[in-house]
Amino acid sequence: MLKKYIMKKITSYQLLVIFFLFSHICFGQVDVVYSDLVWSDEFNVDGVINATNWFQQTQLPAGGSWFNGEEQLYTNLPTNSFVSNGMLNIVAKKETYTDQGVTKQYTSARLNSKFAFKYGRVDVRAKLPIDGGTWPAIWMLGKDVNEPGGYFASTFGNTDWPACGETDIMEHGIFSSQAVDYIQSTLHTPSSYGNSVNNGGIIASDLANSYHIYSMNWSPFQISFLLDGVVYYTYHPAVKDATTWPFDADQYLLLNIAIGGVAGEPNANFAQASMLIDYVRVYQNTLVDTTPPTDFTATVGTVTGTTAQLLLNGIDNSGTLSYTVTCNGATYTAAGTSGVQSSITISGLSPNTSYTFTVTASDLSGNTAINNPILLNATTPSSIQCSGTSSLSQQGSFSIGYNYTFQTIGTDVTITFELLDTDKVGVVAFLWKQSPFTETQMSNVSGTIFTQTITGQTLGSTINYAVKFAYAGGLSVTKYYSYVVGSNCALEVSSFSELSQFNFSNPTSDSIAISTSKVIDTVEIYTLLGDLVLTTATNTNKIDVRSLASGMYLMVIYSGAERTVKKVLKQ
């Protein structure tokens, strides 16, 4: 208590120094820095919670139970949420309790902030319970969520979940395959919700006994999550629309502990568990800005068969610029620092195709650059590549596996690997050259996709590379892949012997039926240019090709150490 009292009574000068140091450590990792404290609760007054700041949500959803199989009733009892010794206590208890005609064996608290906002940073300093069966959470919902009983619902609740957007700043206790100190952040949107793929986690230190600062930095371009000032996950979909980005409207904060359900059954001797919260702080930028950006420039950078890099720069008094790129009806956005070159990589392009990009710049207040827009033209070169999926390793192991692509553009080869394992956190990747051995850290594209381009290669030569994925608690290394520069995998010479004694239906309109006494491991289908369009390791005796356009393809069949390549006509 004394330590906290001293921390909260430090001088303005000390706060300025701390903020300066923190901004250089933390803010440099986010796209927009928010520095004006606009709302907070320091929990300095012991007793009941501050009713000006918080609403105790107790109304049960239809059906009489909370979601996800949870076993608690949320109450407004002072035993479930209160302030003591300068800390907010949210307490989950084992006790028989009846409310709204429903009786449960556990009680807890679920607090809604009476403050909602759009864009900014949230810092919550807290200590978590790690008792089995507990599910502490610090999170946010759209102010417009249609959830009866929520603070804003009666006035603003006109949108169903997940279209309202959900931002899970911190969740613990529902990741049974992870270490006990693992916490995770997740975004729920119409494009991915429930078991959302939009998540990232990290292992903290000693959650049961240590306070940590859980932060979320939300800009118009991306949402980053930090633990003790270090970014560990950023969500920034390339295309932002209603399905991927419902995060352009006010959200409010929620603090709660759930019991049971996906968190598992509490231990038989469970009595109670508490989440202790030192403070909750929300920062935004409040300065009124009427000055537009100046010196806006945009040029074309590296262009590959499927991507184009745009290099952007400009000056703005706010320190941050917003760049928007439109092409073929799609819109891409990114933030940039004033006077510092930024880049946007447009992916999903077609080889040997000309594109026009319309680029604009503005600041976060909506002031636009005077020379908007700038039009850029780029033509993607012809591309030859091979791709695949595997779980083979030479060190460690993979729980799911990885995707790999080798792409030749001129005399350069771009190597891209994507780790598919979902049980690994803090992933970085290193490209291994087999001979002479070298290790080079790869560039992160997004999520667990990493790439590296090796230049000045000789067409027809063979290169051998593997990738080491390093992560919290270990590493896994792929097998070495031999690639003939300028080849398309389907046609290159390999060490496989020829697979014989089989028949297949050809031509076909819906599926390829393969008849053989051999066990077929994998079937791959390529275009005649070498682009992989289908791969499967299941149902390999009957390949569904209804999704393929009509035309001629190359089918590659693998069985042990045997392989064959055959042409297939899809009608």
Legacy VTK file of the C-alpha trace (Angstrom):
# vtk DataFile Version 3.0
C-alpha trace
ASCII
DATASET POLYDATA
POINTS 571 float
0.000 0.000 0.000
2.822 2.403 0.876
4.559 1.750 -2.430
1.407 2.476 -4.365
0.730 5.644 -2.353
4.183 6.950 -3.180
3.729 6.113 -6.872
0.454 7.994 -7.036
1.812 11.052 -5.239
4.881 11.637 -7.421
5.423 15.147 -8.673
4.417 16.543 -12.043
8.073 16.805 -12.987
8.612 13.112 -12.215
5.545 12.226 -14.242
6.952 14.171 -17.184
10.273 12.336 -16.961
8.569 8.954 -16.656
6.268 9.753 -19.573
9.240 10.813 -21.713
11.111 7.592 -20.984
8.035 5.438 -21.429
7.147 7.086 -24.719
10.558 6.249 -26.139
10.335 2.656 -24.995
6.693 1.940 -25.748
5.303 4.440 -28.200
8.035 3.805 -30.762
6.453 0.400 -31.335
2.964 1.673 -32.175
1.788 3.610 -35.215
0.064 6.526 -33.447
1.152 7.927 -30.073
-1.677 9.001 -27.742
-0.480 11.267 -24.928
-3.452 13.115 -23.347
-5.092 11.398 -20.380
-8.855 11.709 -21.009
-10.357 9.232 -18.525
-9.081 7.176 -15.611
-9.825 5.536 -12.301
-6.955 5.324 -9.822
-9.050 3.539 -7.148
-7.768 5.799 -4.385
-10.961 5.768 -2.293
-11.648 2.559 -0.415
-15.178 1.168 -0.312
-17.763 0.744 -3.045
-16.762 1.258 -6.661
-17.071 4.718 -8.183
-20.584 4.762 -9.654
-19.661 7.750 -11.823
-17.154 5.599 -13.681
-18.568 2.074 -13.513
-21.829 0.183 -14.047
-22.308 -3.268 -12.488
-23.835 -5.441 -15.200
-26.009 -8.167 -13.653
-28.897 -8.863 -16.043
-28.777 -12.424 -17.354
-28.950 -13.029 -21.099
-31.975 -14.842 -22.480
-31.787 -18.456 -21.384
-30.746 -17.757 -17.819
-26.982 -18.235 -18.103
-24.010 -16.301 -19.350
-22.318 -17.389 -22.550
-19.646 -20.062 -23.150
-21.098 -22.386 -20.529
-20.090 -20.072 -17.669
-21.325 -20.999 -14.207
-21.428 -17.671 -12.329
-24.009 -15.044 -11.590
-22.733 -11.469 -11.827
-23.837 -9.355 -8.859
-23.656 -5.809 -7.534
-22.734 -7.098 -4.081
-19.860 -5.262 -2.330
-18.242 -8.658 -1.745
-17.783 -9.178 -5.493
-16.468 -5.731 -6.456
-14.976 -3.122 -4.139
-11.939 -0.878 -3.592
-9.468 -1.712 -0.825
-5.947 -0.458 -0.135
-6.031 1.536 -3.364
-6.926 -1.478 -5.528
-10.105 -2.435 -7.331
-10.987 -5.989 -6.296
-13.085 -8.131 -8.626
-13.815 -11.303 -6.672
-15.207 -14.595 -7.931
-16.602 -16.648 -5.050
-18.014 -20.117 -4.530
-21.386 -19.496 -2.901
-24.971 -20.401 -3.613
-26.803 -17.344 -4.927
-30.188 -16.761 -6.517
-31.042 -13.833 -8.778
-33.660 -13.298 -11.506
-35.120 -16.684 -10.615
-31.838 -18.493 -11.322
-29.633 -20.179 -8.736
-25.898 -20.676 -9.303
-23.030 -21.914 -7.156
-20.645 -19.060 -8.023
-20.795 -15.262 -7.980
-18.576 -12.640 -9.577
-18.670 -9.090 -10.971
-18.794 -7.659 -14.473
-18.100 -3.916 -14.707
-18.906 -1.665 -17.672
-17.152 1.673 -17.975
-19.589 4.567 -18.349
-17.036 6.085 -20.709
-16.835 5.110 -24.386
-14.332 6.348 -26.957
-12.977 5.870 -30.481
-9.210 5.540 -30.986
-6.689 5.899 -28.206
-4.670 3.842 -25.772
-5.810 1.893 -22.719
-3.442 0.989 -19.862
-4.590 -1.339 -17.091
-2.180 -2.331 -14.310
-3.412 -5.543 -12.750
-2.592 -8.795 -10.990
-4.507 -11.855 -12.181
-5.873 -14.980 -10.552
-4.522 -18.208 -12.033
-6.848 -20.614 -10.196
-8.175 -23.402 -12.394
-11.615 -22.631 -13.764
-11.215 -18.841 -13.562
-11.372 -16.624 -16.641
-10.270 -13.046 -15.873
-10.662 -10.584 -18.724
-9.976 -6.945 -19.630
-11.834 -6.189 -22.843
-14.009 -3.850 -24.893
-17.280 -3.965 -26.825
-18.829 -1.616 -29.345
-21.066 0.920 -27.632
-23.822 -0.123 -30.063
-23.850 -3.803 -29.032
-27.370 -5.185 -28.625
-26.829 -6.826 -25.236
-29.749 -6.274 -22.825
-28.471 -5.244 -19.422
-25.347 -3.469 -20.671
-24.867 0.143 -19.647
-25.244 1.605 -23.153
-27.669 -1.006 -24.547
-30.972 0.732 -23.843
-29.890 3.875 -25.714
-27.405 2.712 -28.336
-27.867 -1.068 -28.632
-28.806 -1.571 -32.275
-26.029 -3.914 -33.500
-25.640 -7.638 -32.924
-22.371 -9.241 -31.867
-19.841 -9.560 -33.532
-20.769 -6.774 -35.962
-20.286 -4.351 -33.049
-16.652 -5.484 -32.733
-15.015 -6.998 -29.656
-11.508 -6.148 -28.481
-10.058 -8.565 -25.931
-7.135 -6.715 -24.384
-6.274 -9.554 -22.008
-7.751 -12.974 -21.322
-6.332 -15.721 -19.132
-7.334 -19.218 -18.119
-8.987 -20.500 -21.318
-5.856 -21.666 -23.142
-5.331 -25.148 -21.760
-2.490 -25.993 -24.149
-0.431 -22.989 -23.017
1.752 -22.318 -19.995
0.033 -21.047 -16.853
1.481 -17.532 -17.370
0.164 -17.216 -20.944
-2.212 -14.342 -21.754
-3.842 -13.578 -25.096
-5.442 -10.716 -27.023
-8.145 -11.375 -29.608
-10.296 -9.400 -32.058
-13.801 -10.655 -32.897
-15.282 -9.386 -36.163
-17.873 -10.656 -38.663
-14.992 -12.117 -40.693
-13.660 -14.178 -37.755
-15.227 -14.656 -34.345
-15.642 -17.227 -31.613
-12.409 -19.133 -32.115
-11.064 -16.082 -33.954
-7.857 -16.334 -35.969
-7.144 -12.694 -35.133
-5.184 -13.233 -31.937
-1.750 -13.068 -30.400
-0.388 -14.073 -27.042
2.646 -13.888 -24.826
3.983 -15.523 -21.697
4.177 -13.045 -18.825
6.268 -13.468 -15.702
4.697 -14.759 -12.491
1.097 -13.664 -13.106
-0.068 -14.852 -9.698
2.282 -12.612 -7.729
3.223 -9.747 -10.062
1.430 -6.739 -11.452
1.649 -6.167 -15.201
0.455 -3.360 -17.460
-1.940 -4.593 -20.147
-2.265 -2.069 -22.956
-4.145 -1.602 -26.207
-3.210 1.056 -28.787
-6.070 1.672 -31.250
-5.635 3.877 -34.313
-7.665 4.205 -37.533
-5.153 1.819 -39.121
-4.350 -0.937 -36.644
-4.799 -2.207 -33.102
-1.675 -3.168 -31.143
-1.494 -5.012 -27.830
1.320 -4.535 -25.341
2.516 -6.217 -22.176
4.534 -3.897 -19.919
5.161 -1.532 -22.834
6.191 -4.136 -25.425
4.036 -4.871 -28.471
3.355 -8.584 -28.914
0.454 -8.577 -31.411
-0.887 -6.134 -34.002
-4.082 -6.480 -36.010
-3.991 -4.609 -39.322
-6.102 -6.195 -42.073
-4.984 -5.123 -45.541
-8.554 -4.295 -46.533
-10.747 -2.676 -43.885
-14.489 -3.061 -44.319
-17.498 -3.902 -42.147
-16.453 -7.554 -41.931
-12.811 -7.024 -40.951
-12.875 -3.616 -39.268
-15.922 -2.767 -37.113
-13.491 -0.661 -35.077
-14.451 2.791 -36.341
-17.010 3.576 -33.630
-17.022 4.061 -29.856
-16.210 1.138 -27.560
-16.420 0.805 -23.775
-14.368 -1.179 -21.269
-15.354 -4.326 -19.396
-13.638 -5.932 -16.397
-14.764 -9.325 -15.120
-13.947 -12.835 -13.942
-16.001 -15.681 -15.378
-16.117 -19.154 -13.860
-16.160 -22.550 -15.609
-17.296 -23.164 -19.165
-14.380 -22.992 -21.582
-12.134 -22.215 -18.590
-12.789 -25.682 -17.213
-14.334 -26.774 -13.968
-12.957 -25.083 -10.798
-11.066 -27.256 -8.340
-13.182 -28.925 -5.664
-11.515 -26.823 -2.958
-11.984 -23.504 -4.820
-13.280 -20.782 -2.481
-12.591 -17.462 -4.193
-10.187 -15.678 -6.536
-9.515 -11.994 -7.137
-8.293 -9.769 -9.946
-6.616 -6.714 -8.400
-6.505 -3.579 -10.546
-4.224 -0.674 -9.668
-5.523 1.739 -12.308
-7.367 2.058 -15.619
-6.258 4.907 -17.913
-7.391 6.015 -21.371
-5.298 8.355 -23.529
-6.208 10.243 -26.686
-4.894 13.286 -28.558
-7.090 16.280 -27.837
-5.280 19.136 -29.611
-7.410 20.809 -32.323
-5.422 20.693 -35.563
-6.241 22.734 -38.689
-2.862 22.522 -40.462
-2.705 20.179 -43.489
0.286 17.945 -44.313
2.975 19.327 -46.612
5.728 17.912 -48.844
3.676 14.800 -49.624
5.533 12.410 -51.958
4.757 8.926 -53.268
6.908 6.655 -55.450
6.949 3.019 -56.504
9.381 0.732 -54.683
9.971 -2.982 -55.212
7.534 -4.727 -57.545
7.207 -8.525 -57.708
4.902 -10.750 -59.672
2.217 -10.442 -56.996
3.087 -7.356 -54.933
3.902 -3.679 -55.323
5.618 -1.556 -52.677
4.683 2.129 -52.471
7.074 4.509 -50.687
5.340 7.436 -48.960
6.486 10.499 -47.067
5.186 13.829 -45.837
5.394 16.469 -43.105
2.691 17.255 -40.540
2.713 19.266 -37.328
0.863 16.482 -35.473
3.704 14.055 -36.098
1.477 11.456 -37.788
0.110 11.134 -41.324
-2.592 8.878 -42.725
-1.994 7.362 -46.156
-4.748 5.836 -48.293
-4.206 3.790 -51.445
-6.966 2.645 -53.794
-6.550 0.133 -56.604
-9.134 -1.910 -58.495
-11.846 -1.005 -55.987
-9.819 -2.039 -52.915
-8.637 0.455 -50.286
-5.496 0.192 -48.155
-4.552 2.484 -45.269
-1.482 2.979 -43.110
-0.045 5.469 -40.669
3.290 7.184 -41.101
5.575 9.324 -38.972
6.112 12.891 -40.137
9.327 13.181 -42.165
9.968 9.419 -42.130
9.505 7.300 -45.242
6.737 4.725 -44.885
5.712 1.932 -47.198
2.543 0.070 -48.092
2.857 -3.282 -49.857
-0.126 -4.117 -52.045
-0.444 -7.899 -52.336
-2.635 -10.263 -54.313
-1.661 -8.773 -57.685
-1.441 -10.764 -60.924
1.877 -11.280 -62.767
2.513 -9.399 -66.000
-0.246 -6.871 -65.297
-0.313 -3.048 -65.240
-1.823 -1.282 -62.237
-2.651 2.316 -61.290
-2.562 3.296 -57.614
-4.292 6.423 -56.288
-2.525 7.678 -53.165
-3.694 10.390 -50.751
-2.325 11.803 -47.503
-4.044 13.472 -44.552
-3.527 13.929 -40.832
-5.639 12.324 -38.118
-7.835 15.423 -37.923
-8.837 14.997 -41.562
-6.729 17.830 -43.026
-5.653 16.724 -46.516
-2.394 17.306 -48.384
-2.690 20.061 -50.975
-1.263 17.871 -53.775
-3.709 14.974 -53.267
-4.018 12.627 -55.055
-0.808 11.212 -56.509
-1.226 8.580 -59.248
1.389 5.821 -59.495
1.718 3.217 -62.240
3.442 -0.141 -61.958
3.581 -3.314 -64.025
4.181 -6.623 -62.303
6.767 -8.887 -63.974
6.109 -12.441 -65.054
6.472 -14.776 -62.109
7.472 -18.419 -61.808
6.988 -20.059 -58.458
6.394 -23.258 -56.576
4.502 -23.669 -53.322
3.527 -26.362 -50.886
2.549 -27.349 -47.372
4.499 -29.640 -45.071
5.069 -30.599 -41.448
8.502 -32.189 -41.986
11.281 -30.950 -39.701
14.986 -31.501 -39.164
14.939 -30.029 -35.638
12.050 -29.766 -33.214
8.588 -30.527 -34.530
5.486 -28.872 -35.949
2.010 -29.413 -34.521
0.356 -28.415 -37.815
3.098 -27.440 -40.253
3.945 -24.622 -42.617
3.373 -23.237 -46.114
6.343 -22.464 -48.351
6.799 -20.591 -51.628
9.844 -20.085 -53.873
9.240 -17.390 -56.489
11.646 -16.422 -59.301
11.441 -12.865 -60.615
14.210 -12.094 -63.078
17.331 -13.348 -61.299
15.915 -12.894 -57.791
14.223 -15.559 -55.692
11.716 -14.582 -53.007
11.335 -17.243 -50.313
8.209 -17.080 -48.141
7.280 -19.371 -45.250
4.126 -19.265 -43.121
4.001 -21.099 -39.782
0.595 -22.755 -39.397
1.055 -23.868 -35.767
-1.299 -21.995 -33.443
0.349 -23.168 -30.213
3.516 -21.108 -30.602
3.882 -17.486 -29.471
6.495 -14.779 -30.032
7.473 -16.278 -33.399
10.472 -15.031 -35.404
11.968 -16.732 -38.473
15.501 -17.233 -39.802
16.432 -18.370 -43.314
19.064 -21.135 -43.345
21.283 -21.539 -46.400
22.597 -25.098 -46.538
26.059 -24.567 -48.068
27.957 -22.642 -46.988
25.725 -22.399 -43.941
24.374 -18.936 -43.153
21.460 -17.732 -41.026
19.538 -14.561 -41.901
16.544 -13.153 -40.028
13.518 -12.960 -42.326
11.117 -10.027 -42.631
7.689 -10.407 -41.085
4.900 -9.784 -43.592
2.020 -10.275 -41.141
1.050 -12.760 -38.466
3.425 -15.717 -38.857
4.282 -15.089 -42.524
7.964 -14.340 -43.176
9.853 -13.576 -46.378
13.364 -13.019 -47.688
14.610 -12.210 -51.210
17.995 -13.504 -52.402
19.300 -11.570 -55.384
21.564 -12.247 -58.357
20.830 -15.953 -58.790
21.675 -17.992 -61.894
18.724 -19.387 -63.811
18.826 -23.178 -63.749
21.027 -23.395 -60.652
19.848 -25.285 -57.564
19.588 -23.566 -54.192
18.912 -25.236 -50.844
17.187 -23.429 -47.975
15.341 -24.183 -44.752
13.657 -21.944 -42.175
14.101 -21.908 -38.407
11.042 -20.735 -36.483
12.036 -19.568 -33.002
9.372 -18.945 -30.377
8.803 -18.792 -26.643
10.175 -22.004 -25.183
11.800 -23.548 -28.245
12.390 -23.727 -31.984
11.391 -25.810 -35.006
13.374 -26.059 -38.249
11.889 -27.119 -41.589
13.628 -29.597 -43.855
15.912 -28.188 -46.534
14.124 -27.475 -49.805
15.981 -27.737 -53.117
14.726 -25.264 -55.682
15.844 -24.843 -59.301
15.957 -21.097 -59.974
13.428 -20.242 -62.656
11.510 -23.520 -62.310
7.930 -24.176 -61.278
8.291 -27.301 -59.082
5.856 -29.325 -61.154
8.372 -29.687 -63.997
11.738 -29.611 -62.264
13.945 -32.695 -61.987
13.708 -34.353 -58.587
15.040 -37.387 -56.742
11.636 -39.115 -56.855
11.316 -42.292 -58.914
8.449 -42.542 -61.370
5.105 -43.674 -59.957
3.524 -46.306 -62.210
0.564 -48.678 -62.279
-2.285 -46.243 -61.815
-5.206 -44.861 -63.792
-7.177 -41.625 -63.466
-10.226 -40.029 -65.034
-9.309 -37.530 -67.756
-10.867 -35.250 -68.912
-13.087 -34.355 -65.964
-15.619 -31.739 -64.937
-16.030 -32.226 -61.192
-13.528 -34.707 -59.712
-10.460 -36.760 -60.632
-10.809 -40.418 -59.655
-7.429 -42.138 -59.191
-7.175 -45.937 -59.184
-3.965 -47.531 -57.879
-2.704 -50.161 -55.460
-0.279 -47.614 -54.018
-1.015 -45.348 -51.036
-1.217 -41.791 -52.335
0.308 -39.308 -49.879
-0.334 -35.996 -51.595
-1.835 -34.663 -54.802
-0.918 -31.206 -56.146
-2.425 -29.441 -59.147
-0.612 -26.621 -60.960
-1.396 -24.313 -63.849
0.831 -24.713 -66.896
2.726 -21.631 -65.644
3.600 -23.480 -62.448
1.159 -21.811 -60.030
-0.077 -24.220 -57.339
-3.889 -24.038 -57.292
-4.825 -27.123 -55.275
-3.119 -29.450 -52.826
-4.546 -32.191 -50.638
-3.346 -35.007 -48.419
-6.865 -36.322 -47.684
-9.323 -38.120 -49.974
-6.438 -38.504 -52.400
-8.201 -41.104 -54.567
-10.941 -38.656 -55.524
-9.883 -35.019 -55.984
-12.620 -32.377 -56.076
-11.753 -29.902 -58.863
-15.066 -28.074 -59.186
-13.446 -24.875 -57.936
-10.932 -24.836 -60.809
-11.541 -22.907 -64.013
-11.760 -24.862 -67.249
-8.403 -25.557 -68.865
-5.302 -27.730 -68.867
-3.446 -28.429 -65.583
-0.512 -30.441 -64.312
-1.320 -33.025 -61.629
1.547 -34.204 -59.388
0.945 -37.414 -57.403
3.234 -38.464 -54.531
3.464 -41.947 -53.020
6.400 -42.517 -50.691
9.566 -42.021 -52.769
7.613 -42.125 -56.052
6.122 -39.276 -58.004
4.517 -38.681 -61.354
3.348 -35.627 -63.314
0.347 -35.878 -65.657
-1.672 -33.415 -67.671
-5.349 -33.115 -66.757
-8.087 -31.368 -68.726
-10.774 -29.678 -66.604
-13.866 -29.206 -68.757
LINES 1 572
571 0 1 2 3 4 5 6 7 8 9 10 11 12 13 14 15 16 17 18 19 20 21 22 23 24 25 26 27 28 29 30 31 32 33 34 35 36 37 38 39 40 41 42 43 44 45 46 47 48 49 50 51 52 53 54 55 56 57 58 59 60 61 62 63 64 65 66 67 68 69 70 71 72 73 74 75 76 77 78 79 80 81 82 83 84 85 86 87 88 89 90 91 92 93 94 95 96 97 98 99 100 101 102 103 104 105 106 107 108 109 110 111 112 113 114 115 116 117 118 119 120 121 122 123 124 125 126 127 128 129 130 131 132 133 134 135 136 137 138 139 140 141 142 143 144 145 146 147 148 149 150 151 152 153 154 155 156 157 158 159 160 161 162 163 164 165 166 167 168 169 170 171 172 173 174 175 176 177 178 179 180 181 182 183 184 185 186 187 188 189 190 191 192 193 194 195 196 197 198 199 200 201 202 203 204 205 206 207 208 209 210 211 212 213 214 215 216 217 218 219 220 221 222 223 224 225 226 227 228 229 230 231 232 233 234 235 236 237 238 239 240 241 242 243 244 245 246 247 248 249 250 251 252 253 254 255 256 257 258 259 260 261 262 263 264 265 266 267 268 269 270 271 272 273 274 275 276 277 278 279 280 281 282 283 284 285 286 287 288 289 290 291 292 293 294 295 296 297 298 299 300 301 302 303 304 305 306 307 308 309 310 311 312 313 314 315 316 317 318 319 320 321 322 323 324 325 326 327 328 329 330 331 332 333 334 335 336 337 338 339 340 341 342 343 344 345 346 347 348 349 350 351 352 353 354 355 356 357 358 359 360 361 362 363 364 365 366 367 368 369 370 371 372 373 374 375 376 377 378 379 380 381 382 383 384 385 386 387 388 389 390 391 392 393 394 395 396 397 398 399 400 401 402 403 404 405 406 407 408 409 410 411 412 413 414 415 416 417 418 419 420 421 422 423 424 425 426 427 428 429 430 431 432 433 434 435 436 437 438 439 440 441 442 443 444 445 446 447 448 449 450 451 452 453 454 455 456 457 458 459 460 461 462 463 464 465 466 467 468 469 470 471 472 473 474 475 476 477 478 479 480 481 482 483 484 485 486 487 488 489 490 491 492 493 494 495 496 497 498 499 500 501 502 503 504 505 506 507 508 509 510 511 512 513 514 515 516 517 518 519 520 521 522 523 524 525 526 527 528 529 530 531 532 533 534 535 536 537 538 539 540 541 542 543 544 545 546 547 548 549 550 551 552 553 554 555 556 557 558 559 560 561 562 563 564 565 566 567 568 569 570
